[in-house]
Amino acid sequence: TRAREVLERGLAVRPGDADLLAIRAMVRLWFDRDLVGARRDAEAALAARPTLAVTQQTMQHVLAAEGKLDSALLANRLALQFDPTYARLVTD
């Protein structure tokens, strides 16, 4: 799709961009059902910016999909710790 092409072009220009890696992780998880690829991108996003709430939330979704619910809850708490205004997005 066009959105995926734009995402890949963005990553070609900025391969370590945490936001773009987090988005690609979610696309892989939700649309491609590629848990391995989603985890790889989520880990790369976390390595790039571990204190960014969206990278923690992305890892939360990956961990939940893997059935690691305690770890997913911890990632959720970290996201809220790093950005308390993020609470609305992860609890609605």
Residue pairs with C-beta under 8 A, 6 or more apart in sequence:
4 27
7 20
7 23
7 24
7 27
8 24
10 17
10 20
11 17
11 20
11 21
11 24
14 20
16 44
16 48
17 48
18 45
18 46
18 48
18 49
18 52
18 54
18 55
19 45
19 52
19 54
21 41
21 42
21 44
21 45
21 48
21 55
22 41
22 42
22 45
22 52
22 54
22 55
22 57
22 58
24 41
25 37
25 38
25 39
25 40
25 41
25 42
25 45
25 58
25 62
26 38
26 58
26 61
28 34
28 35
28 37
28 38
28 41
29 35
29 38
29 61
29 62
29 65
32 38
35 62
35 65
35 66
38 61
38 62
38 65
39 62
39 66
41 58
42 55
42 58
42 59
42 61
42 62
43 59
45 52
45 54
45 55
45 58
45 59
46 55
46 56
46 58
46 59
48 55
49 55
50 56
51 82
52 82
52 83
53 79
53 80
53 82
53 83
53 86
54 79
54 86
56 75
56 76
56 78
56 79
56 82
57 75
57 76
57 79
57 86
57 89
57 90
59 75
60 72
60 73
60 75
60 76
60 79
60 90
61 72
63 69
63 71
63 72
63 75
64 72
76 90
79 86
79 90
80 86
80 87
80 90
